[in-house]
């Protein structure tokens, strides 16, 4: 959401901040930690894990809890909204991810092919695919309409974080190998086209993201440092008049 920032912390809270003044607007108690959290595309809702098997949906303006998503058998580690706002996605230590109907909490599909913890989840920009990353060293793409796996990518080391380019062609995945690396995948031919690593550092990559124009990768590390990398890709044009997945209002 362009004018607000959402943060989550180990104290079991999610906080909404004014992006201009950096003043705290609202605190949401998520009842546990860790508590990954994310805004819906229009900023109206906040989805957060609750330190256990249940995720919850809040109205961002009032802080009122609206929906519970109950169905995992272990801690929820990652959450995502579909860009069209109709579905949510959760990944768990129970080795599964679940697609939910956003407004009701109804379980739509359970994604079960991973053999280890699911650390990160995303939707594609057109909301048609779910993407999951796991400590089993794989990234898997799923058809949201039926929950079937349609692609698997083998990175090897435990995959900790995901980011998808705006055009849906490229996928960035960070891992906790030795040394830790981020891989830029071309999904059209299932190949790695770039790797990003500080070979002097064995510090885990805890977050990684592509810039909206896909020219820069930012990686966040457990040593409290952020590193920026050149993807050497042609930049995407500025957001057209049609809604863009990262900032629709």
KAKA-V684836 format. One record per backbone hydrogen bond with DSSP energy under -1.0 kcal/mol. NH is the residue of the N-H (numbers start at 1). CO is the residue of the C=O. E is the energy in kcal/mol with one decimal. If there is no record, write none. Layout:
BEGIN
<<NH/CO/E> <NH/CO/E>>
END
This chain:
BEGIN
<<4/1/-1.0> <5/17/-2.3> <7/15/-2.5> <9/13/-2.0> <12/9/-1.5> <14/28/-2.8> <15/7/-2.8> <16/26/-2.7> <17/5/-2.9> <18/23/-2.7> <19/3/-2.0> <22/18/-2.3> <25/16/-3.1> <26/16/-1.5> <28/14/-3.5> <30/12/-2.4> <38/47/-2.2> <40/45/-2.1> <43/40/-1.7> <46/58/-2.5> <47/38/-2.7> <48/56/-2.3> <49/36/-2.4> <50/54/-1.1> <55/69/-1.9> <56/48/-2.7> <57/67/-2.7> <58/46/-2.9> <59/64/-2.6> <60/44/-2.6> <63/59/-2.7> <66/57/-3.5> <67/57/-1.2> <69/55/-3.2> <76/52/-2.6> <77/91/-3.0> <78/91/-1.5> <80/89/-1.9> <82/87/-2.7> <85/82/-2.2> <88/100/-1.8> <89/80/-2.5> <90/98/-2.0> <91/78/-2.5> <92/96/-2.0> <93/75/-2.6> <95/92/-1.3> <97/111/-1.8> <98/90/-2.3> <99/109/-2.8> <100/88/-2.8> <101/106/-2.7> <102/86/-2.4> <105/101/-2.5> <108/99/-2.9> <109/99/-1.5> <111/97/-3.5> <118/92/-2.4> <119/133/-1.8> <120/133/-1.5> <122/131/-2.3> <124/129/-2.4> <127/124/-1.9> <130/142/-1.9> <131/122/-3.1> <132/140/-2.5> <133/120/-2.3> <134/138/-1.9> <135/117/-2.5> <137/134/-1.5> <139/153/-2.5> <140/132/-2.5> <141/151/-2.7> <142/130/-2.6> <143/148/-3.0> <144/128/-2.5> <147/143/-2.7> <150/141/-3.0> <151/141/-1.4> <153/139/-3.1> <155/137/-2.6> <156/137/-1.8> <157/155/-1.0> <159/134/-2.5> <160/174/-2.7> <161/174/-1.4> <163/172/-1.7> <165/170/-2.7> <168/165/-1.7> <171/185/-2.1> <172/163/-3.5> <173/183/-2.4> <174/161/-1.8> <175/181/-2.4> <176/158/-2.0> <182/196/-2.1> <183/173/-3.0> <184/194/-2.7> <185/171/-3.4> <186/191/-3.2> <187/169/-3.0> <191/186/-1.5> <193/184/-2.8> <194/184/-1.1> <196/182/-2.5> <201/198/-2.6> <205/175/-1.0> <206/220/-2.7> <207/220/-1.5> <209/218/-2.2> <211/216/-2.5> <214/211/-2.5> <217/229/-2.4> <218/209/-2.4> <219/227/-2.7> <220/207/-3.1> <221/225/-2.5> <222/204/-2.1> <224/221/-1.6> <227/219/-2.7> <229/217/-2.5> <231/215/-2.3> <236/213/-1.5> <247/244/-1.0>>
END
